[in-house]
Amino acid sequence: MVSVQVTAHALRCIDKAGGLDNYVLNTSAEKMASLKGMELKDKMMRALLEVDAAEVNDEQPPPPPPKSD
């Protein structure tokens, strides 16, 4: 769970974006204007990249069996 203080305007923006995740990931640094928000965005992006990398590794076909002569 994440605990942050936000303004009423930020709450409306978060609601309009469809949730905190969407708001943080899709809002530019200039518009967010929050160090805490940018730290959260960085952590979320790293986690998403790790998930993507794990999924790519799972999707690779297994290596061919060794040839027997």
PDB file of N, H, CA, C and O in Angstrom:
ATOM      1  N   MET A   1       0.839  -1.162   0.000  1.00  0.00           N
ATOM      2  CA  MET A   1       0.000   0.000   0.000  1.00  0.00           C
ATOM      3  C   MET A   1       0.892   1.235   0.000  1.00  0.00           C
ATOM      4  O   MET A   1       1.939   1.266   0.646  1.00  0.00           O
ATOM      5  N   VAL A   2       0.462   2.233  -0.726  1.00  0.00           N
ATOM      6  H   VAL A   2      -0.389   2.208  -1.251  1.00  0.00           H
ATOM      7  CA  VAL A   2       1.202   3.478  -0.845  1.00  0.00           C
ATOM      8  C   VAL A   2       0.384   4.579  -0.184  1.00  0.00           C
ATOM      9  O   VAL A   2      -0.814   4.716  -0.432  1.00  0.00           O
ATOM     10  N   SER A   3       1.043   5.352   0.654  1.00  0.00           N
ATOM     11  H   SER A   3       2.016   5.240   0.856  1.00  0.00           H
ATOM     12  CA  SER A   3       0.372   6.464   1.317  1.00  0.00           C
ATOM     13  C   SER A   3       1.005   7.768   0.850  1.00  0.00           C
ATOM     14  O   SER A   3       2.195   8.005   1.057  1.00  0.00           O
ATOM     15  N   VAL A   4       0.193   8.609   0.217  1.00  0.00           N
ATOM     16  H   VAL A   4      -0.774   8.417   0.049  1.00  0.00           H
ATOM     17  CA  VAL A   4       0.675   9.902  -0.264  1.00  0.00           C
ATOM     18  C   VAL A   4      -0.378  10.962  -0.002  1.00  0.00           C
ATOM     19  O   VAL A   4      -1.573  10.670   0.045  1.00  0.00           O
ATOM     20  N   GLN A   5       0.076  12.192   0.167  1.00  0.00           N
ATOM     21  H   GLN A   5       1.046  12.430   0.129  1.00  0.00           H
ATOM     22  CA  GLN A   5      -0.845  13.305   0.305  1.00  0.00           C
ATOM     23  C   GLN A   5      -1.025  13.937  -1.065  1.00  0.00           C
ATOM     24  O   GLN A   5      -0.049  14.240  -1.751  1.00  0.00           O
ATOM     25  N   VAL A   6      -2.275  14.133  -1.458  1.00  0.00           N
ATOM     26  H   VAL A   6      -3.068  13.887  -0.901  1.00  0.00           H
ATOM     27  CA  VAL A   6      -2.562  14.741  -2.754  1.00  0.00           C
ATOM     28  C   VAL A   6      -3.636  15.808  -2.596  1.00  0.00           C
ATOM     29  O   VAL A   6      -4.407  15.808  -1.636  1.00  0.00           O
ATOM     30  N   THR A   7      -3.663  16.705  -3.553  1.00  0.00           N
ATOM     31  H   THR A   7      -3.037  16.705  -4.333  1.00  0.00           H
ATOM     32  CA  THR A   7      -4.673  17.759  -3.542  1.00  0.00           C
ATOM     33  C   THR A   7      -5.985  17.218  -4.118  1.00  0.00           C
ATOM     34  O   THR A   7      -6.024  16.143  -4.716  1.00  0.00           O
ATOM     35  N   ALA A   8      -7.041  17.982  -3.925  1.00  0.00           N
ATOM     36  H   ALA A   8      -7.009  18.856  -3.440  1.00  0.00           H
ATOM     37  CA  ALA A   8      -8.338  17.610  -4.492  1.00  0.00           C
ATOM     38  C   ALA A   8      -8.246  17.553  -6.018  1.00  0.00           C
ATOM     39  O   ALA A   8      -8.850  16.689  -6.653  1.00  0.00           O
ATOM     40  N   HIS A   9      -7.489  18.476  -6.593  1.00  0.00           N
ATOM     41  H   HIS A   9      -6.998  19.178  -6.077  1.00  0.00           H
ATOM     42  CA  HIS A   9      -7.304  18.479  -8.049  1.00  0.00           C
ATOM     43  C   HIS A   9      -6.612  17.194  -8.495  1.00  0.00           C
ATOM     44  O   HIS A   9      -7.006  16.588  -9.492  1.00  0.00           O
ATOM     45  N   ALA A  10      -5.580  16.777  -7.758  1.00  0.00           N
ATOM     46  H   ALA A  10      -5.259  17.269  -6.949  1.00  0.00           H
ATOM     47  CA  ALA A  10      -4.869  15.543  -8.110  1.00  0.00           C
ATOM     48  C   ALA A  10      -5.799  14.345  -8.010  1.00  0.00           C
ATOM     49  O   ALA A  10      -5.737  13.448  -8.850  1.00  0.00           O
ATOM     50  N   LEU A  11      -6.656  14.312  -7.003  1.00  0.00           N
ATOM     51  H   LEU A  11      -6.706  15.041  -6.320  1.00  0.00           H
ATOM     52  CA  LEU A  11      -7.613  13.211  -6.878  1.00  0.00           C
ATOM     53  C   LEU A  11      -8.552  13.146  -8.084  1.00  0.00           C
ATOM     54  O   LEU A  11      -8.855  12.060  -8.577  1.00  0.00           O
ATOM     55  N   ARG A  12      -9.005  14.290  -8.552  1.00  0.00           N
ATOM     56  H   ARG A  12      -8.759  15.173  -8.151  1.00  0.00           H
ATOM     57  CA  ARG A  12      -9.866  14.316  -9.737  1.00  0.00           C
ATOM     58  C   ARG A  12      -9.098  13.824 -10.958  1.00  0.00           C
ATOM     59  O   ARG A  12      -9.642  13.082 -11.776  1.00  0.00           O
ATOM     60  N   CYS A  13      -7.842  14.232 -11.085  1.00  0.00           N
ATOM     61  H   CYS A  13      -7.400  14.835 -10.420  1.00  0.00           H
ATOM     62  CA  CYS A  13      -7.014  13.792 -12.216  1.00  0.00           C
ATOM     63  C   CYS A  13      -6.772  12.283 -12.156  1.00  0.00           C
ATOM     64  O   CYS A  13      -6.829  11.606 -13.182  1.00  0.00           O
ATOM     65  N   ILE A  14      -6.504  11.759 -10.971  1.00  0.00           N
ATOM     66  H   ILE A  14      -6.457  12.309 -10.137  1.00  0.00           H
ATOM     67  CA  ILE A  14      -6.283  10.321 -10.788  1.00  0.00           C
ATOM     68  C   ILE A  14      -7.539   9.555 -11.164  1.00  0.00           C
ATOM     69  O   ILE A  14      -7.467   8.529 -11.841  1.00  0.00           O
ATOM     70  N   ASP A  15      -8.694  10.053 -10.724  1.00  0.00           N
ATOM     71  H   ASP A  15      -8.752  10.886 -10.174  1.00  0.00           H
ATOM     72  CA  ASP A  15      -9.962   9.414 -11.049  1.00  0.00           C
ATOM     73  C   ASP A  15     -10.203   9.435 -12.552  1.00  0.00           C
ATOM     74  O   ASP A  15     -10.620   8.430 -13.128  1.00  0.00           O
ATOM     75  N   LYS A  16      -9.946  10.568 -13.188  1.00  0.00           N
ATOM     76  H   LYS A  16      -9.608  11.385 -12.720  1.00  0.00           H
ATOM     77  CA  LYS A  16     -10.150  10.708 -14.631  1.00  0.00           C
ATOM     78  C   LYS A  16      -9.222   9.785 -15.415  1.00  0.00           C
ATOM     79  O   LYS A  16      -9.604   9.263 -16.463  1.00  0.00           O
ATOM     80  N   ALA A  17      -7.999   9.580 -14.911  1.00  0.00           N
ATOM     81  H   ALA A  17      -7.689  10.003 -14.060  1.00  0.00           H
ATOM     82  CA  ALA A  17      -7.022   8.717 -15.585  1.00  0.00           C
ATOM     83  C   ALA A  17      -7.351   7.235 -15.428  1.00  0.00           C
ATOM     84  O   ALA A  17      -6.786   6.396 -16.129  1.00  0.00           O
ATOM     85  N   GLY A  18      -8.261   6.912 -14.511  1.00  0.00           N
ATOM     86  H   GLY A  18      -8.720   7.594 -13.942  1.00  0.00           H
ATOM     87  CA  GLY A  18      -8.619   5.514 -14.312  1.00  0.00           C
ATOM     88  C   GLY A  18      -7.866   4.851 -13.180  1.00  0.00           C
ATOM     89  O   GLY A  18      -7.845   3.624 -13.087  1.00  0.00           O
ATOM     90  N   GLY A  19      -7.256   5.628 -12.329  1.00  0.00           N
ATOM     91  H   GLY A  19      -7.273   6.625 -12.404  1.00  0.00           H
ATOM     92  CA  GLY A  19      -6.548   5.071 -11.169  1.00  0.00           C
ATOM     93  C   GLY A  19      -5.152   5.646 -11.033  1.00  0.00           C
ATOM     94  O   GLY A  19      -4.632   6.299 -11.938  1.00  0.00           O
ATOM     95  N   LEU A  20      -4.563   5.389  -9.884  1.00  0.00           N
ATOM     96  H   LEU A  20      -4.985   4.859  -9.149  1.00  0.00           H
ATOM     97  CA  LEU A  20      -3.243   5.931  -9.576  1.00  0.00           C
ATOM     98  C   LEU A  20      -2.175   5.424 -10.546  1.00  0.00           C
ATOM     99  O   LEU A  20      -1.322   6.191 -10.992  1.00  0.00           O
ATOM    100  N   ASP A  21      -2.225   4.137 -10.870  1.00  0.00           N
ATOM    101  H   ASP A  21      -2.918   3.514 -10.507  1.00  0.00           H
ATOM    102  CA  ASP A  21      -1.218   3.574 -11.776  1.00  0.00           C
ATOM    103  C   ASP A  21      -1.229   4.301 -13.120  1.00  0.00           C
ATOM    104  O   ASP A  21      -0.185   4.734 -13.608  1.00  0.00           O
ATOM    105  N   ASN A  22      -2.405   4.428 -13.707  1.00  0.00           N
ATOM    106  H   ASN A  22      -3.252   4.076 -13.310  1.00  0.00           H
ATOM    107  CA  ASN A  22      -2.508   5.100 -15.010  1.00  0.00           C
ATOM    108  C   ASN A  22      -2.080   6.552 -14.913  1.00  0.00           C
ATOM    109  O   ASN A  22      -1.395   7.059 -15.801  1.00  0.00           O
ATOM    110  N   TYR A  23      -2.476   7.220 -13.849  1.00  0.00           N
ATOM    111  H   TYR A  23      -3.032   6.808 -13.128  1.00  0.00           H
ATOM    112  CA  TYR A  23      -2.110   8.631 -13.681  1.00  0.00           C
ATOM    113  C   TYR A  23      -0.597   8.789 -13.605  1.00  0.00           C
ATOM    114  O   TYR A  23      -0.015   9.614 -14.309  1.00  0.00           O
ATOM    115  N   VAL A  24       0.029   8.002 -12.756  1.00  0.00           N
ATOM    116  H   VAL A  24      -0.444   7.332 -12.184  1.00  0.00           H
ATOM    117  CA  VAL A  24       1.476   8.129 -12.555  1.00  0.00           C
ATOM    118  C   VAL A  24       2.239   7.769 -13.824  1.00  0.00           C
ATOM    119  O   VAL A  24       3.176   8.472 -14.203  1.00  0.00           O
ATOM    120  N   LEU A  25       1.849   6.690 -14.477  1.00  0.00           N
ATOM    121  H   LEU A  25       1.088   6.120 -14.169  1.00  0.00           H
ATOM    122  CA  LEU A  25       2.587   6.232 -15.656  1.00  0.00           C
ATOM    123  C   LEU A  25       2.386   7.123 -16.876  1.00  0.00           C
ATOM    124  O   LEU A  25       3.271   7.201 -17.728  1.00  0.00           O
ATOM    125  N   ASN A  26       1.252   7.790 -16.979  1.00  0.00           N
ATOM    126  H   ASN A  26       0.533   7.727 -16.287  1.00  0.00           H
ATOM    127  CA  ASN A  26       0.943   8.553 -18.183  1.00  0.00           C
ATOM    128  C   ASN A  26       1.053  10.063 -18.028  1.00  0.00           C
ATOM    129  O   ASN A  26       0.803  10.794 -18.986  1.00  0.00           O
ATOM    130  N   THR A  27       1.417  10.545 -16.853  1.00  0.00           N
ATOM    131  H   THR A  27       1.620   9.951 -16.074  1.00  0.00           H
ATOM    132  CA  THR A  27       1.528  11.983 -16.621  1.00  0.00           C
ATOM    133  C   THR A  27       2.992  12.409 -16.740  1.00  0.00           C
ATOM    134  O   THR A  27       3.883  11.768 -16.183  1.00  0.00           O
ATOM    135  N   SER A  28       3.225  13.485 -17.466  1.00  0.00           N
ATOM    136  H   SER A  28       2.501  14.005 -17.919  1.00  0.00           H
ATOM    137  CA  SER A  28       4.590  13.969 -17.657  1.00  0.00           C
ATOM    138  C   SER A  28       5.148  14.531 -16.350  1.00  0.00           C
ATOM    139  O   SER A  28       4.398  14.896 -15.445  1.00  0.00           O
ATOM    140  N   ALA A  29       6.461  14.591 -16.270  1.00  0.00           N
ATOM    141  H   ALA A  29       7.070  14.294 -17.005  1.00  0.00           H
ATOM    142  CA  ALA A  29       7.127  15.120 -15.080  1.00  0.00           C
ATOM    143  C   ALA A  29       6.738  16.569 -14.833  1.00  0.00           C
ATOM    144  O   ALA A  29       6.549  16.985 -13.690  1.00  0.00           O
ATOM    145  N   GLU A  30       6.621  17.332 -15.908  1.00  0.00           N
ATOM    146  H   GLU A  30       6.775  16.995 -16.837  1.00  0.00           H
ATOM    147  CA  GLU A  30       6.273  18.753 -15.769  1.00  0.00           C
ATOM    148  C   GLU A  30       4.874  18.927 -15.174  1.00  0.00           C
ATOM    149  O   GLU A  30       4.649  19.791 -14.326  1.00  0.00           O
ATOM    150  N   LYS A  31       3.945  18.095 -15.632  1.00  0.00           N
ATOM    151  H   LYS A  31       4.128  17.394 -16.320  1.00  0.00           H
ATOM    152  CA  LYS A  31       2.569  18.224 -15.149  1.00  0.00           C
ATOM    153  C   LYS A  31       2.431  17.672 -13.733  1.00  0.00           C
ATOM    154  O   LYS A  31       1.681  18.219 -12.925  1.00  0.00           O
ATOM    155  N   MET A  32       3.150  16.590 -13.427  1.00  0.00           N
ATOM    156  H   MET A  32       3.759  16.145 -14.083  1.00  0.00           H
ATOM    157  CA  MET A  32       3.057  16.002 -12.100  1.00  0.00           C
ATOM    158  C   MET A  32       3.718  16.913 -11.063  1.00  0.00           C
ATOM    159  O   MET A  32       3.185  17.095  -9.969  1.00  0.00           O
ATOM    160  N   ALA A  33       4.858  17.477 -11.399  1.00  0.00           N
ATOM    161  H   ALA A  33       5.291  17.329 -12.289  1.00  0.00           H
ATOM    162  CA  ALA A  33       5.577  18.423 -10.537  1.00  0.00           C
ATOM    163  C   ALA A  33       5.736  17.914  -9.115  1.00  0.00           C
ATOM    164  O   ALA A  33       5.491  18.645  -8.155  1.00  0.00           O
ATOM    165  N   SER A  34       6.151  16.648  -8.979  1.00  0.00           N
ATOM    166  H   SER A  34       6.350  16.054  -9.759  1.00  0.00           H
ATOM    167  CA  SER A  34       6.301  16.053  -7.655  1.00  0.00           C
ATOM    168  C   SER A  34       7.473  15.077  -7.668  1.00  0.00           C
ATOM    169  O   SER A  34       7.508  14.144  -8.470  1.00  0.00           O
ATOM    170  N   LEU A  35       8.416  15.298  -6.786  1.00  0.00           N
ATOM    171  H   LEU A  35       8.388  16.056  -6.135  1.00  0.00           H
ATOM    172  CA  LEU A  35       9.555  14.388  -6.680  1.00  0.00           C
ATOM    173  C   LEU A  35       9.075  13.003  -6.261  1.00  0.00           C
ATOM    174  O   LEU A  35       9.523  11.996  -6.809  1.00  0.00           O
ATOM    175  N   LYS A  36       8.169  12.951  -5.296  1.00  0.00           N
ATOM    176  H   LYS A  36       7.804  13.769  -4.851  1.00  0.00           H
ATOM    177  CA  LYS A  36       7.627  11.674  -4.828  1.00  0.00           C
ATOM    178  C   LYS A  36       6.919  10.944  -5.972  1.00  0.00           C
ATOM    179  O   LYS A  36       7.065   9.731  -6.127  1.00  0.00           O
ATOM    180  N   GLY A  37       6.145  11.700  -6.778  1.00  0.00           N
ATOM    181  H   GLY A  37       6.026  12.684  -6.651  1.00  0.00           H
ATOM    182  CA  GLY A  37       5.460  11.103  -7.918  1.00  0.00           C
ATOM    183  C   GLY A  37       6.431  10.543  -8.935  1.00  0.00           C
ATOM    184  O   GLY A  37       6.198   9.471  -9.493  1.00  0.00           O
ATOM    185  N   MET A  38       7.515  11.255  -9.182  1.00  0.00           N
ATOM    186  H   MET A  38       7.705  12.126  -8.729  1.00  0.00           H
ATOM    187  CA  MET A  38       8.504  10.778 -10.144  1.00  0.00           C
ATOM    188  C   MET A  38       9.258   9.550  -9.614  1.00  0.00           C
ATOM    189  O   MET A  38       9.612   8.657 -10.384  1.00  0.00           O
ATOM    190  N   GLU A  39       9.500   9.509  -8.305  1.00  0.00           N
ATOM    191  H   GLU A  39       9.212  10.234  -7.679  1.00  0.00           H
ATOM    192  CA  GLU A  39      10.126   8.324  -7.717  1.00  0.00           C
ATOM    193  C   GLU A  39       9.198   7.120  -7.858  1.00  0.00           C
ATOM    194  O   GLU A  39       9.644   6.018  -8.176  1.00  0.00           O
ATOM    195  N   LEU A  40       7.919   7.337  -7.623  1.00  0.00           N
ATOM    196  H   LEU A  40       7.557   8.233  -7.365  1.00  0.00           H
ATOM    197  CA  LEU A  40       6.932   6.269  -7.769  1.00  0.00           C
ATOM    198  C   LEU A  40       6.866   5.809  -9.229  1.00  0.00           C
ATOM    199  O   LEU A  40       6.796   4.609  -9.499  1.00  0.00           O
ATOM    200  N   LYS A  41       6.889   6.746 -10.157  1.00  0.00           N
ATOM    201  H   LYS A  41       6.947   7.720  -9.939  1.00  0.00           H
ATOM    202  CA  LYS A  41       6.851   6.420 -11.579  1.00  0.00           C
ATOM    203  C   LYS A  41       8.068   5.579 -11.962  1.00  0.00           C
ATOM    204  O   LYS A  41       7.940   4.606 -12.705  1.00  0.00           O
ATOM    205  N   ASP A  42       9.237   5.948 -11.462  1.00  0.00           N
ATOM    206  H   ASP A  42       9.340   6.739 -10.859  1.00  0.00           H
ATOM    207  CA  ASP A  42      10.461   5.207 -11.754  1.00  0.00           C
ATOM    208  C   ASP A  42      10.356   3.773 -11.234  1.00  0.00           C
ATOM    209  O   ASP A  42      10.711   2.833 -11.945  1.00  0.00           O
ATOM    210  N   LYS A  43       9.876   3.598 -10.015  1.00  0.00           N
ATOM    211  H   LYS A  43       9.587   4.362  -9.437  1.00  0.00           H
ATOM    212  CA  LYS A  43       9.725   2.256  -9.447  1.00  0.00           C
ATOM    213  C   LYS A  43       8.730   1.428 -10.245  1.00  0.00           C
ATOM    214  O   LYS A  43       8.951   0.242 -10.490  1.00  0.00           O
ATOM    215  N   MET A  44       7.634   2.060 -10.649  1.00  0.00           N
ATOM    216  H   MET A  44       7.455   3.023 -10.450  1.00  0.00           H
ATOM    217  CA  MET A  44       6.620   1.344 -11.421  1.00  0.00           C
ATOM    218  C   MET A  44       7.156   0.932 -12.786  1.00  0.00           C
ATOM    219  O   MET A  44       6.904  -0.183 -13.244  1.00  0.00           O
ATOM    220  N   MET A  45       7.894   1.825 -13.437  1.00  0.00           N
ATOM    221  H   MET A  45       8.099   2.731 -13.065  1.00  0.00           H
ATOM    222  CA  MET A  45       8.457   1.508 -14.746  1.00  0.00           C
ATOM    223  C   MET A  45       9.463   0.363 -14.640  1.00  0.00           C
ATOM    224  O   MET A  45       9.487  -0.525 -15.491  1.00  0.00           O
ATOM    225  N   ARG A  46      10.285   0.384 -13.606  1.00  0.00           N
ATOM    226  H   ARG A  46      10.265   1.106 -12.914  1.00  0.00           H
ATOM    227  CA  ARG A  46      11.261  -0.707 -13.418  1.00  0.00           C
ATOM    228  C   ARG A  46      10.548  -2.041 -13.205  1.00  0.00           C
ATOM    229  O   ARG A  46      10.958  -3.063 -13.756  1.00  0.00           O
ATOM    230  N   ALA A  47       9.480  -2.030 -12.404  1.00  0.00           N
ATOM    231  H   ALA A  47       9.147  -1.200 -11.956  1.00  0.00           H
ATOM    232  CA  ALA A  47       8.725  -3.253 -12.153  1.00  0.00           C
ATOM    233  C   ALA A  47       8.085  -3.767 -13.442  1.00  0.00           C
ATOM    234  O   ALA A  47       8.087  -4.971 -13.698  1.00  0.00           O
ATOM    235  N   LEU A  48       7.539  -2.862 -14.253  1.00  0.00           N
ATOM    236  H   LEU A  48       7.537  -1.884 -14.045  1.00  0.00           H
ATOM    237  CA  LEU A  48       6.936  -3.270 -15.522  1.00  0.00           C
ATOM    238  C   LEU A  48       7.980  -3.841 -16.476  1.00  0.00           C
ATOM    239  O   LEU A  48       7.708  -4.808 -17.188  1.00  0.00           O
ATOM    240  N   LEU A  49       9.165  -3.252 -16.494  1.00  0.00           N
ATOM    241  H   LEU A  49       9.387  -2.467 -15.915  1.00  0.00           H
ATOM    242  CA  LEU A  49      10.228  -3.766 -17.358  1.00  0.00           C
ATOM    243  C   LEU A  49      10.660  -5.162 -16.916  1.00  0.00           C
ATOM    244  O   LEU A  49      10.948  -6.014 -17.756  1.00  0.00           O
ATOM    245  N   GLU A  50      10.707  -5.401 -15.613  1.00  0.00           N
ATOM    246  H   GLU A  50      10.473  -4.708 -14.930  1.00  0.00           H
ATOM    247  CA  GLU A  50      11.063  -6.729 -15.104  1.00  0.00           C
ATOM    248  C   GLU A  50      10.011  -7.758 -15.510  1.00  0.00           C
ATOM    249  O   GLU A  50      10.354  -8.875 -15.897  1.00  0.00           O
ATOM    250  N   VAL A  51       8.742  -7.389 -15.426  1.00  0.00           N
ATOM    251  H   VAL A  51       8.463  -6.482 -15.112  1.00  0.00           H
ATOM    252  CA  VAL A  51       7.663  -8.292 -15.820  1.00  0.00           C
ATOM    253  C   VAL A  51       7.751  -8.576 -17.310  1.00  0.00           C
ATOM    254  O   VAL A  51       7.622  -9.727 -17.729  1.00  0.00           O
ATOM    255  N   ASP A  52       7.970  -7.537 -18.119  1.00  0.00           N
ATOM    256  H   ASP A  52       8.075  -6.603 -17.779  1.00  0.00           H
ATOM    257  CA  ASP A  52       8.092  -7.718 -19.565  1.00  0.00           C
ATOM    258  C   ASP A  52       9.260  -8.636 -19.897  1.00  0.00           C
ATOM    259  O   ASP A  52       9.135  -9.506 -20.760  1.00  0.00           O
ATOM    260  N   ALA A  53      10.382  -8.457 -19.232  1.00  0.00           N
ATOM    261  H   ALA A  53      10.483  -7.751 -18.531  1.00  0.00           H
ATOM    262  CA  ALA A  53      11.558  -9.284 -19.492  1.00  0.00           C
ATOM    263  C   ALA A  53      11.276 -10.736 -19.123  1.00  0.00           C
ATOM    264  O   ALA A  53      11.684 -11.649 -19.840  1.00  0.00           O
ATOM    265  N   ALA A  54      10.587 -10.953 -18.019  1.00  0.00           N
ATOM    266  H   ALA A  54      10.255 -10.212 -17.436  1.00  0.00           H
ATOM    267  CA  ALA A  54      10.258 -12.310 -17.601  1.00  0.00           C
ATOM    268  C   ALA A  54       9.311 -12.966 -18.600  1.00  0.00           C
ATOM    269  O   ALA A  54       9.451 -14.152 -18.900  1.00  0.00           O
ATOM    270  N   GLU A  55       8.342 -12.201 -19.120  1.00  0.00           N
ATOM    271  H   GLU A  55       8.227 -11.238 -18.876  1.00  0.00           H
ATOM    272  CA  GLU A  55       7.403 -12.746 -20.093  1.00  0.00           C
ATOM    273  C   GLU A  55       8.108 -13.084 -21.396  1.00  0.00           C
ATOM    274  O   GLU A  55       7.791 -14.097 -22.020  1.00  0.00           O
ATOM    275  N   VAL A  56       9.050 -12.263 -21.817  1.00  0.00           N
ATOM    276  H   VAL A  56       9.307 -11.441 -21.310  1.00  0.00           H
ATOM    277  CA  VAL A  56       9.791 -12.530 -23.048  1.00  0.00           C
ATOM    278  C   VAL A  56      10.588 -13.810 -22.885  1.00  0.00           C
ATOM    279  O   VAL A  56      10.640 -14.620 -23.811  1.00  0.00           O
ATOM    280  N   ASN A  57      11.207 -14.013 -21.740  1.00  0.00           N
ATOM    281  H   ASN A  57      11.164 -13.356 -20.988  1.00  0.00           H
ATOM    282  CA  ASN A  57      11.989 -15.229 -21.510  1.00  0.00           C
ATOM    283  C   ASN A  57      11.104 -16.462 -21.500  1.00  0.00           C
ATOM    284  O   ASN A  57      11.525 -17.532 -21.941  1.00  0.00           O
ATOM    285  N   ASP A  58       9.876 -16.325 -20.999  1.00  0.00           N
ATOM    286  H   ASP A  58       9.533 -15.456 -20.640  1.00  0.00           H
ATOM    287  CA  ASP A  58       8.952 -17.457 -20.971  1.00  0.00           C
ATOM    288  C   ASP A  58       8.438 -17.807 -22.360  1.00  0.00           C
ATOM    289  O   ASP A  58       8.082 -18.960 -22.604  1.00  0.00           O
ATOM    290  N   GLU A  59       8.388 -16.847 -23.275  1.00  0.00           N
ATOM    291  H   GLU A  59       8.677 -15.910 -23.076  1.00  0.00           H
ATOM    292  CA  GLU A  59       7.827 -17.061 -24.598  1.00  0.00           C
ATOM    293  C   GLU A  59       8.824 -17.636 -25.589  1.00  0.00           C
ATOM    294  O   GLU A  59       8.428 -18.064 -26.673  1.00  0.00           O
ATOM    295  N   GLN A  60      10.096 -17.657 -25.252  1.00  0.00           N
ATOM    296  H   GLN A  60      10.418 -17.309 -24.372  1.00  0.00           H
ATOM    297  CA  GLN A  60      11.088 -18.177 -26.180  1.00  0.00           C
ATOM    298  C   GLN A  60      10.934 -19.686 -26.297  1.00  0.00           C
ATOM    299  O   GLN A  60      10.718 -20.374 -25.300  1.00  0.00           O
ATOM    300  N   PRO A  61      11.046 -20.195 -27.515  1.00  0.00           N
ATOM    301  CA  PRO A  61      10.910 -21.644 -27.685  1.00  0.00           C
ATOM    302  C   PRO A  61      12.088 -22.360 -27.038  1.00  0.00           C
ATOM    303  O   PRO A  61      13.178 -21.795 -26.944  1.00  0.00           O
ATOM    304  N   PRO A  62      11.887 -23.572 -26.602  1.00  0.00           N
ATOM    305  CA  PRO A  62      13.003 -24.309 -25.996  1.00  0.00           C
ATOM    306  C   PRO A  62      14.068 -24.608 -27.048  1.00  0.00           C
ATOM    307  O   PRO A  62      13.761 -24.682 -28.237  1.00  0.00           O
ATOM    308  N   PRO A  63      15.296 -24.777 -26.623  1.00  0.00           N
ATOM    309  CA  PRO A  63      16.373 -25.071 -27.601  1.00  0.00           C
ATOM    310  C   PRO A  63      16.125 -26.451 -28.234  1.00  0.00           C
ATOM    311  O   PRO A  63      15.512 -27.322 -27.616  1.00  0.00           O
ATOM    312  N   PRO A  64      16.603 -26.637 -29.456  1.00  0.00           N
ATOM    313  CA  PRO A  64      16.408 -27.935 -30.098  1.00  0.00           C
ATOM    314  C   PRO A  64      17.188 -29.028 -29.359  1.00  0.00           C
ATOM    315  O   PRO A  64      18.216 -28.755 -28.739  1.00  0.00           O
ATOM    316  N   PRO A  65      16.698 -30.245 -29.432  1.00  0.00           N
ATOM    317  CA  PRO A  65      17.426 -31.338 -28.743  1.00  0.00           C
ATOM    318  C   PRO A  65      18.768 -31.579 -29.412  1.00  0.00           C
ATOM    319  O   PRO A  65      18.920 -31.327 -30.608  1.00  0.00           O
ATOM    320  N   PRO A  66      19.733 -32.059 -28.662  1.00  0.00           N
ATOM    321  CA  PRO A  66      21.060 -32.308 -29.252  1.00  0.00           C
ATOM    322  C   PRO A  66      20.972 -33.424 -30.302  1.00  0.00           C
ATOM    323  O   PRO A  66      20.194 -34.369 -30.169  1.00  0.00           O
ATOM    324  N   LYS A  67      21.790 -33.285 -31.345  1.00  0.00           N
ATOM    325  H   LYS A  67      22.422 -32.518 -31.454  1.00  0.00           H
ATOM    326  CA  LYS A  67      21.808 -34.289 -32.398  1.00  0.00           C
ATOM    327  C   LYS A  67      22.597 -35.506 -31.921  1.00  0.00           C
ATOM    328  O   LYS A  67      23.674 -35.388 -31.337  1.00  0.00           O
ATOM    329  N   SER A  68      22.025 -36.671 -32.189  1.00  0.00           N
ATOM    330  H   SER A  68      21.150 -36.767 -32.663  1.00  0.00           H
ATOM    331  CA  SER A  68      22.751 -37.895 -31.813  1.00  0.00           C
ATOM    332  C   SER A  68      23.257 -38.547 -33.091  1.00  0.00           C
ATOM    333  O   SER A  68      22.505 -38.735 -34.047  1.00  0.00           O
ATOM    334  N   ASP A  69      24.522 -38.885 -33.095  1.00  0.00           N
ATOM    335  H   ASP A  69      25.133 -38.733 -32.319  1.00  0.00           H
ATOM    336  CA  ASP A  69      25.136 -39.498 -34.289  1.00  0.00           C
ATOM    337  C   ASP A  69      25.401 -40.943 -34.071  1.00  0.00           C
ATOM    338  O   ASP A  69      25.913 -41.618 -34.964  1.00  0.00           O
TER     339      ASP A  69
END
